């Protein structure tokens, strides 16, 4: 059931908030032992909250599209009185005395919190194979990863355990799980959703956004999460949208199933009236390299005080933190300078287009423990390949949406990524909704 469908059912009294919440909790009880999407389930308080929201509807108080909708929060977003672990032993007993600002905004919109979803430790990885809280598994095939770091959030939505879940994205951590699990995820414009109360990873790269079953559900979720009024109005129709189709970088080192599905999506967009424009993108390898240096440096600086507790940090994350300590300050400064240059080049590109259309990930979800992937006879590192198309847009701060655009013969989802100018999320939603309907 989608958020919009649930909203109609709630307002027509076909279902109550409590019944909707109970349905999700039943799915969690049945599926979570196998998929491990949740670290903490707040069943009792969720039922109490749902009953309260039912009473509000009965009195005529309607908080909007998310009234009574059961959701989950990624477990590095502070929730008052509910353990918030960041997927790490460093914080396994952390119980915040306040809600993150995004949690408060969603509470005000009438959501029911079902619990806290698992993640790659400290949000620093793409597998969600967590050494402290267990491996999170892809609902399409539990032998495969769900992506990370927001793996639990994507699995919760994909497996109907929640109608929406919050995620964070520092180098693709919303869009990668969305792509691998077959759901919609949006990394909004940098700063559109407040990071207050969210455990940071890369201070200048962190974004917060929703994962949901449909583009329309992502739209209403982001409406509730966003602060400020900088977002631009949606175009009147898809016919007003100029879609840039990259002629370099984004269709190399890509699995054939992914390439064909994304190219077919571009053709569908054209059939709906969008104008396809072949473009050459700036130096993405340089952008990714700068983004990686910035993240390594900022994460190492953040977790420097915890490195005397290295035995409590997983091997893969510990290695990244120590690697970050080795980055010279000059490299960090030069990466920030390159970031500004490339941002200007992308702004120039977006004078000729309104949206850039690419694969979200070059491959579908790899197997758990799979460290290398072969494409066209070339052996590639799974982690670097997975983040290849997503990482750079964190450094740019441009909004980027991942949505399903097909699946492999084995039933694994394929993700499409669309990128727009800052604060033009509505354009992405307009095109995404058209593609869903088309």
N, C-alpha and C positions, 0 to 999 in steps of 0.2 A: 504494500500500500504506500502511495506517495504522500507527501505532506499535503498537497492540494486535495487529493482524494479524501484523506483523513479529515481535513477541515470541513469539507462538504458533509461528510458523514456525521461529524460531531454536531454541526449546526442544524442538521435535519433530524437529530436525535436517533439516528440509526445505530450509533455507537456512543458510549460515554468515554470520557477521558480515562476513567479507571479501567474500563474494558480494553481500551487501546494500550494502556500501560501494562496491564496484566498479560496481554498477548505478547508484547515485547519481552517481558520478564520470563514468560514461558519459553520463548525462543532462546533466550540466554541460557536458561537452565538446561535446555536440551543440547545446544550447540557449543556452548563455551568450553565444556570439558575437552572437546576435540579441537576447536579452532583457537582457543585461548585469546580471544579478542579483548576481554576485560580483565583488569587487575583487581578492581573493586566494584561490587554491585551494591547499590543502595536501594534495595527492593522496598524496605519498609517505608522509608521517607518518600520514595517515588509514589507509592500507593497513597500516602497521605496527601501529597501535593496534588495528585490527580483528583482526589475527592474534593479538595479545596477549589480546584479549577472547574470541576463540574458544578459546584454550588455557585460560582461566579457566573457561569453561563446561564444557569437557571434564573439568576437575578437580573440577567440582561447585560452583564459586564462581559464584553468581548475584547480581549487584548490584541487581536489581530490574527494573521495567518498562522502563527506558531502557538496559539492558545491550545493547551492540552497536548502538544506534540512531544512524544518521548524522544529524548536525545541523549547523547553521551559526550563527555569531554575527554580529550587527550590528557593523559595523566602527568602533564607538566604545567597544566593550567590550574591556578590556585582555586580551590573550592572550600569555603568556610566549613570547618568541622569534619571534612572528609579527607582522608589521607591522599597526599599528592607526592608521588615517588620520583617522578621524572625517569622512571624505569631503571633506577639505580639504587644500589645498597647505600650510597651516600645519603639518600633522602628517604629511605624506606619507612622511617617513623615520622616523617614530616606531616603535620596536620595544621594547615594554615588557619589563621584566625580572621581571615577576610576572603572575599571572593575577588578574583581577577575582574577587571572592568568588563571584559567581554562576557563573563559569566553573569555579572549583574545585568547587563543589557539583555541577555537572553532570558534571564529570570523575569525581568520586567515585561518581556514579550509573551510570557505565559508558558514556557517550556516545562517539561518534567524531566529532571535529570535521573537517568537510570544507573549511572555509575561512571567509572573512569577507565578509559581504554589503554591498552598496552602499547608499547612503542619500542623502537630501537633505543638502547641505553643512551640517556642524555640527549635524545633526538639526533644522534651523530652516526647515522648509517642508513643503509637502504634495504636491509634484510628483515628487520624486526625479529631477528633470532636473538633473544635476550637471555644472557647467561644467568640472570638473577630471578626473572619472573617467567621464564619459559619461552619456547618458540611459538610465535604466532603463525598460523597457517592460512593459506589461501583457500577460500570456500569453494572455488571452482575445482581445485585439485589440492588437497592438503599436503601433497608432497612438494608443493611449490611455495615460494615466498609470497607474501602479500605486498611486498615493497615496504619502504620505510622513508622517514621514520614513523609516519602516522599510520602504521600498519593495522593496529587494532581498530582505529576509527573507520578505515576503509572496510575492514572485514565486518564490523558491526552493521554497517549500512548494507553491504552486499548480501549479508546473510539474514537480513530483516530483523536483526536484533535491536536496531534503533532506526528511526526515520531520518536522522541527521546526526552527524558527529563533528565536533571541532577538530581541527588539525593545525599544525604549524609547518612552515615551509621555509627552510634556510638555503637549501640547494636542490629543491624538488620534492620535499617531504610530504606535500599534499598531492601533487600531480602524479608522482610515481606510483603510490598506492592506488590512486584512482584509476590509473591506466592498467595496473596489474590485476585489480579486482573487478573492473568493469563498472565503476561508478563515476559520478561527476565530482570534480574537486576544483576549486578556484583559489589561486594565490592572488589576492587583490593587490591594488597599488600599495606600495610601501607606505605605511603610516595610516592607511584608511581604517584599519581595525587596531585598536589600542593594544600594545603588548604589556601594559601595566598588569602586574600580577602573574606574568608568564615567565617561567624559567628560561633565561636567554641561552643562546648558543653562539650566534654571530651578531653582535650588536647592530651592525649596519646592514644585515642581510635578513633578519628574522621577519616573517610575515605570519599572519593568522587568517584562516579562512575555513569555510565549511566543506564537508563531504556529504553528498546526498545522492539519492537515486536518479534524479532528473535535473536538467538544467533549470527548470522552473523552481524546483525545490531549493536549488543552490541560490537562485535569485532571492527568494523570500527570506532565506536564512541569512544571506549577506546583508540584506536590508536591515535586519534586526541587529546584526553584529557591528555594522559600520558606525563610525562617529564622524561628525562634521557633515558638510553639505557640498563638498567639492566635486562630487560625481557629475559627469555630463549626462544630458538626457539621451535616451535611446534614439537611434535613427527611426524615421517613420516606417521604413520597410527594408528588407534585405537588399532591395534593388539599389539602395543608396550606398552599399558597402563595397569598397574596393579591397579585394582579398589578394594579398601577396603570396605567391607560391615560390618558394626558394628554388633557385637553379643551382645552388652550391650548398654544400655541407649537410643539409638536413635529410637528404635522400642517399647519402653514402654511409657505409657501415650500418646498414639497416636490413633486417630480415625481410625477405621477399613478401611474406604475408602482410607485414606491417606497411611496407611501401605501397602495395597494391590497394590496401584498405584506405589509406590516407589519400592517395590519389583519387580513388573513387569518391571519397567525401568531398574533395575539391570539385569534382565534376557535379556532384549533387548540389553544392552551393551555387555553381554556375547555372544549373538547371532551375534553381529557385530565383534566379535573377541577379545574384551577386556578380560583380565583374572580376574575373581572374586576371591578375597582372604578374607575369614572370619577373622575379627580382633576384638580385645578388645581394646577399646579406654581408655585413661587415665581418671582420675576422673573429669567428666564434671560438676558435682554439685559443686565441689570445684572451678573449673575454672569460672563458672558462678557467684559464690559468690564473688570471688576476683574481677571479672569484675564489678559487681554491686557496691561494695565498692569504687572502683576506680572512677566509673562514678559519684556516689553520691558526693564524695569528690571534684572532679574536677569541676563539674557543680556548686556546692555550692560556691566554691572559685571564680569562674568566675562571678557569679551573685550576690555575696555579696554586691557590691556597689548599686544594684538596689532594695534591699529588703526593703528600706524605701518607696518604691512605690508599696507595695505589693497588693494594691487594683487594680493595673493594670495588675496583673499576675493571670491567671486562677487558680482555687482552686487545681486542680490535680498537676499542675507544681509547684505551691507554696509549696504544701506539700512535694514534692520531694526535693526542695531546702532546706527547713527547716530540713528535715530528714538528708540531707547531712551535715548540720552544726553540727549535733550531732555525726558524725563519728569521733572517736579519731584519732589523728595523727598516733598512733601506729598501728591501724587497717589498715590505708592507706599504711603505709610502709610494713607491713606484707603481704598485698594483692599484692603489687608490687613484693615482694620476691617470693610469691607463683606463681605469673604469670611467673617468670623466670624459676622456677622449672618445671612447667607444659609445658612451651614452649619447654624445652629440651626433655621432655617425648614425645611430639608430633613430634619433629624432629627425634627422634629415631623410632617412629612408621612409619614415612614417608621414612625410609630407606628400608622398606619392601613393600611399596605401593607408587603409584604415585598420587592417587586421593582417597578421602574419599567420599562415597555416602550416603546421609541421606535425610530424609524429610526436606524441608525448614521450614515448620511450622507443628506442630502436628495436627492441625485442619485446616479446611477451614474458610473463613471469618465469624466471629460471627456477630450477629445482633448489630446494634447501641445501645449502652447502656447496652449491655450484660456483666455483670461483672464476671460471673461464667460459667464454661463449665463442663458438666458431661461426663466422659469417663469411660466405664466399671464399672459404679456404683460409681465412685469417683468424688467428686465435687472439681474443680480446679479453681484457680484464672486466669481469662482470660489473663491479662497482662503478668504474669509470665510464663504461658503456651506458649503464643505466641512467646516470646523471647527465649524460652528454648533451641532451637537448633541453634540459630543464634548468641547470645550474645558473647559466648566464643571466636569466631574467630576474633572479634575485638581486644580482649586482645592479641591474638597470632599474629595478623597482617597478617595471611595467606589469600590468595585470596579465595573468595567463590562466587559461581554463583548460582542464583536461576532461574529455568526455569519451564514452565508448563510440567506436566507429566500425565495429565488426568483431569477428573472432576467428581463431585458427580452426582447422578441421578437428583439432583435439579439444575444442571448446574453451580455449584460453582467450580472454578479452584483449582487444587491440585498442590503444588509446590515441586520440587525436588531440593536439594542442593548438589553441588559438591565442594569440597575443595581440593586445591593443595598446594605444597610448595611455599614459597615466590618467586614472579616473574615468576611463571609458569602459568600465565593466559592463554597462548596460548594452553596449554594442556587441560584446561577446555573448551575452545572454540572448540577445535578439537573433544572432546568427545561429547560436547553439540550439535554441528552441526550434528554429526553422529546420535545421538538420535533423533533429529528433523527429519532427513531424513529417519530414520528407522521406 
